[in-house]
Amino acid sequence: MSKQTINFRIGFPAFMLITVFVSLVLMSQRPGRSRKPRFSSDRYTTEIPAGSFYMGPSDEQVDLSMVNRKKLVSINSFWMDKTEITNEQYRRFVNYVADSLKFLAIYKGGINQADEDSLRVDWNRASRINMKSKAILEKLNELLLSPDNRIQGKIDLDPNKLVYRYSYVDLKAAARASKGLEKSLSDFIVTQNQAVYPDTLVWMRDFSYSYNEPQTRLYFSHAAYNDYPVVGITWKQAVAFCNWRTNNSDYYLGRKGRPEYKIDGIYRLPTEAEWEYAARGNGKSNAMFPWGSPYTRTSQGRLLANFKPGRGEYFSGNDENNRTDNIYTTKVGSFNQNLNGFDLYDMSGNVAEWTSSVFYEGGYNFLGDFSPSVEYNAKDNDPILMKRKVIRGGSWKDIAYNVQVSTRNYEYQDTAKSYIGFRCVLTMGPRSK
């Protein structure tokens, strides 16, 4: 066999592969060829299919028989964060607001801009802002801590100046005020200015005669706590985060300025019914906990969630991977034994979670059976009882009863706590198959 023949036989398969590849590329670029739209999903979420379940207590509650009443309801499909929002994830929101305001102060003449065009940030230029330059610091003066608020002369941004401004249409008000489109949309546009930095003093405020200064100083800002659930967040801040995530999902996913990575959907807080449906996992509809009933420990004696097992006992015990060596919050997803049927972590314990629903003792008496929820965006001058929002899931400081999937509790929408966090849900249109 000649050398030329051998070379031909060796090179022929490679030649065929190249030919097929070029043909496929040319075919994919043929004009008029229709393509299915690209479906982008959020890797932090999991899909919760539509279904029906019995909403309410799974055990007898004689003393609360008129508060937690069992009721069969139906829930539409949605997506939900697998874990609670972490410190690192919430810092993306804070950093976005900080970078945006720095960009406006330096390149747009000031942070108080009225038109939307001025709020469009050039992230390439924003990423090159040198905070050590005296000329830059002079332009950022309105964002910086005043000299009397600086520790050891350190120049830094004033957390109170990190305010996120957003607008939305009050659809409930529009529906009540008109039967069609006879009124102007501007009558129902609401603009909010929301400070975004967490209240880190909650660790000191929530517990008297307790040493919690390390958490106050480090919990939100230190990288060691990146994967811990964010706390010190009010209901209003959680709502603002959802709005920001809706409009800047590419930034949240680490693809800022890449519109092809934007999620075509709406992020929001879950309703009380959605939260309970997701927590039950659609396979344990009458169970007390996401993992079933009635035990809170494994056969080896380990707790199935981060909660307070006894009086004075906050240590939840090391899990099987030795990741829970503390007496307060734990890293999200540490208790993988309590992963429910929807692949959701920490639906019981760790931190309680905000919902969009108003807390009203008799709400179950008049709730509908189709995507039920009682919602109201209380104003600052509304009575305090109208500012109560439902929180679910219990926390690291709660006893076992409070981490049951049906237990209801509340906190005021403008109050932050060291044991309340949140997770988002995502509503998207149906996917074509």
N, C-alpha and C positions, 0 to 999 in steps of 0.2 A: 504493500500500500504506500503510495507516494506521500511525501510531506505535505504537498498542497491539498490532497484529499483529506488528510487528518485535520488540518487547520479548518477546512470547510465544515467538516462534521462537528467540530468543537464550537465554531462560531455560529452555526445555524440556529440553535435554540435561542441564543441571545438576540439574534437578528429578528426572529419571530416575535419575541417578547416586546422588543422595541417597536416593531410594526403594529402590534395589537394596541400598545399603550398610546401611540400617536393617533391611531384610528379612533380610540375611545375619546381622546381629548378633542379631536375635530368634531366628532358626533355631538359631544356635549355642548359645543359652541355654535351649533347650527342655528341660524335665525329662525324664529317662530316656534321653537321648541318650548313647550310649557313645562314649568317646574312647580313642584309642590312647595308651598311656603315653608321656610325653615322654622321648626318649632324649638324655641329656646326654653329650657327649664332651669330652675334654680336648684343647684346641687345641695343647698342647705335644707330643702324641703322634701316632704314625702306626700304622695297623693292620698287623700282621704275620700273614698268613693261614697256616693250617695247611699242613703239607707234610712231605716226607721229604728227607733229604740225607745225604751221606757226611761224617760227622764225623771229623776227623783231618787229618793233613798232606796238602798238595797236591803236595809234592815229596818226594824220597827223604831219609830221615833214618835212616841206618844206625845211628848211635850212640844214637838214641833210639827204636829200633824197638819196644821193649816199653813205652814211655811214651805216645807218640802213635800209637795204632793206629787205622787207618781203619775206620769202622763205619757201616753204614746205619741211621739212626734216624729216628723220626717225632716231630714237634713239633706240639702243639696251637696254635691261634691265640691271639694276645695283642696288646696294644698296647705300644709302646715309645717312650720319649722320643726326639725327633728329634735332640737334642743332649745333651751331658753337662750335668749340673746346674751352673748358673752361680753365681757369688758372690751375685748379686742374688736368685736363687731360694732359695738356702740361707739368706740373711739373713732371708727371710720366716719361716722356721722359728725362727731365733734371736730375731727380734722378737716372734713369737708367744709363745715361752716367757717372754721378758722382760716383755711386757705382762701375761701371765697372772699371773706372780708378783707384779708390782706391784699388780695388782687385788686379789689375795688378801691382800697385806700391808696394803693401805689399807682395804678394805671388808669383809674376812672375818676380820681379826684376826691374820693370820699366814700364812706360806707353807706350813706343814706341816699340810695338810688331808687327812683320811682318806676322807671320803665324797665320792661323785661330784657331789652337788648343790653342794658348795662349790667345785667346780672349773669350774662353768659361769660363763663370763665375760660380763659385760654390756659389749659392745664400745663402746657409746655412752659409758658412764661411763669406761671404760678409756682411750678416746681423748682425754678431757679432763683427764687427770692432768697437773698442772703440776709439772715437775721442778725449777722454780726457787723453788717455795714452801717455806719453812722447815718449815712444819707437815707438808707431804707428805714432805719428806726425813727428818723424825724418824720417821715411820711406816715408811719404807723402809730404816731403818738396817741391818737384818739382810741386805739385799741389796747394800749399798754397799761400796765399797773401804774398808778401814780407813785411818785417817789416815796411817799410816806407809807405805802403798802408793799414796798419791796424788802425782801429779806436778804441781808448782807449785800444790798445793792444790785441784786440780780434782776435784770430786765426781762420781763416776760409778758405774755398776753394776759389781760384781765378776763378770768372766766365769766364774769358777769356780762361782759360785752359780746359773748358768743351767742348771738340771737339769730334764730332761723325764722325767716318770714315766708309764709305760704298762704295761698288762697284756695278756697274750695266753694262749691255751690251747695247751699243748704237745701237739699232736695225735699226734705220733710216739710220745711216751711213753704217751699214752692208748691208742693202738692196741696197743702192746706189752704193756700191763698188763692189758687186759681184752678180752673178746670181744663185749661188748655195752655196756649202760648200767648195769651193776651197781655201778660205782664212782661216787663223787661227782665232779662237775665241778671242785669246789674243789681236788681232789687234783692237778690238772694245770694250774692257773692259775699263771702265772709273772709276777712284777712286776719291772720293771727301772727303775732310776734312772740316766739317762744324761746326762752333761754334753754340751752341744751345741756349745759354741764351738770353732771349728777351732784346731788347734795351728799358729799362725803362725810359730813358731820352726823349723819344718821346713826353711825356706829357709836357715837358718844351720846346722842340724844335719846336713843331707844332704850338704853340700859343704864340705870343709875348705879353708882357705886361699883363700876365695872371698868377694867382697864382695856380699852379698845383703841388706843392711839395708833398702834401699828396699822390696823385696818383703815383708820381715817386717813393716814398719810400715804399708804401704799396700795390699798385694795384696787382702786380704779386705774391708777397710773403705772404701776410696776408690771413689767413683762411677765413676772412669775404668776400673776393672776389673770393672764390673757384668757384662759379657757374657763374661768369662773363666771357665773351668771352676774350680769350687771345689776346693781341695786342702787337705791337712792334716786330712783326715777319715778316721777309723778305720772299719773294717767295722761296728763296733757303732753308730757314729753314723749311718752310712748306713742301717742297718736301722731305727733310731729315726726317721729322717726319713721313711722309707717308711710306718711306722706312723702318724706324725703326718699325712702327706699323705692317707692313707686316710680318717682320721676328720675331717679339716679341709680337704677339697678345695675347699670354697667359699672359705675364707680364702686358700688357695694361688692360686686363680684370680682373686683380687681382689674376691670377692663375699661377704665375711664376713657371717655372720648371714643368708644367703639360702639356705635349704635346697633350693630348686628348682635350685640350681647345684651341688649335691653330686653327685659321680660315684659311681654305684652299682657299685663294684668294689673290688678289693684291689690296692694298690700294693706292690711288693716289688722286691728285686734279681733280676735275671735269673739263671737257672741257666746253667752253662757251656755246655750244649748250645743253649739258647735264644739266648745271646749269639752263638755262632758261626753259627747258622742265620740270624739277623738280619743279621750282618755280611756273609755271603755274598750276600745279596740275592736268593736263590732263583733267580737266573739265571746265576750264576757258581759252580756247586757245586764245581768243581774248580780254581778260581782261587786264587792266593796272596794276593791283596789284594781289598778290596771293589770296586775299580774294574776288576779283571781281573788278567791276568798278562802278562809277568813284570816290567813296567817300573815304576819309581817316579817317573818324570818325564814331563811332557807333551812333545809334539813341539817346543815352544819352550824346553825345558830347565827348566821350573819343576817343583818338587817337588809331588807329588800329596797329600802329607800333611806334618804337622809332626813330623819325627823328625830324628835325627842322621845326616846323610848320609856323614860321614867323621870320622876321628880329629881331635879338636879343633875340629870344625866343627858348631856348634849352630845357626847362622843358616840358617833354612829358605828364605830368599829371599822377596822380595815376591811375593804372588800377583797375579793380574791386576787386582785392585782396590786394591793397595798397602795391605793391612790387616795384614800380618804382619811389621812392622819391629821384631823383637826376637829374643832368643835363647832364650826359654823358652816358656811357653804362649802360645797365640794366642786371639783371640776365637772362640767356638764358631761353626762354620759358615763359617769363613774360606775353607777349601779346598773350594769348591763343586764342584771337578772330581772329587772322590772320593765324591760323593753316589752311594749305591748304588741297587739296584733297589727298595728299600723306602723311599727318601727319608730315609735316615739319614746324618747327618754325623759325621765324625771317628771312625768305627769303627776306624780305624788312626791311631795317633799322637795328639798333643796331650797327653792324659793317659791312663794305663792305667785300667781300670775294674774295680771290685769286682764279683764275682758271688756268688751264694748258696752255691756248691759248695765242698766241702772239696777241698783239693789232696792227692791221693794218687798216687804214681808209677804204681802198677799199677791205677788205677781203671778204665781203659778195658778191662781184662781181664774185669771182672764187671759192667760197666754193662749195664742193660737196653736194649732198643731202642724203648721207649715212654716219651716224655718223660723221658729219663735224667738222673739227678743223684745225687751223693753228698753228703748234707748232715748236718751235726752242729753244734749250738750249744755250743761248748766252754765249760766253766766256768772260772773264774779259777784253780782248783787243778788243772786238767787238764794233762797233759804238753804241752809246747810244740808238739810235732809235730801235735797234734790241733787246734791253733789256726790252721793254715795255710789260707788261703782263696785260691781261684783268682782271679787277675787276668788280664784279656785286653786286647788291642789295642795294647799298647806305648805309649810316651810320647815327649815332646819330647826326652828324653835318650837314647833307645834307637836302636840301629841298625836297618836295614831288616828283618832277620830277626825281630826282636821285634814288629814291627807287622804281621806276617802274620796272617791270620784264624785260623790253626790253632795258633799258638804259645801254649804254656801257660807260665804263671809263677805265683808265689804271693807273698803277704805275710801276716804274722801279723795276726789280727783286731783286736788292740788296738794296732796300730802305724799311725801316720800318716806320710805321705810327701808331698814337694812335687811328685810326679809321678803321684799316684794320685787319681782322682776316682771318679765313678759316674754312672749314669743308671738310671732306674726302668723297670720294666715294669708294665703294668696288666692284670689279669685280670678280665673281665666275663662275665656270662652271655650266652648267644646272643640275638641280636635277632630278634624276630618280624617277618616281612615282611608 
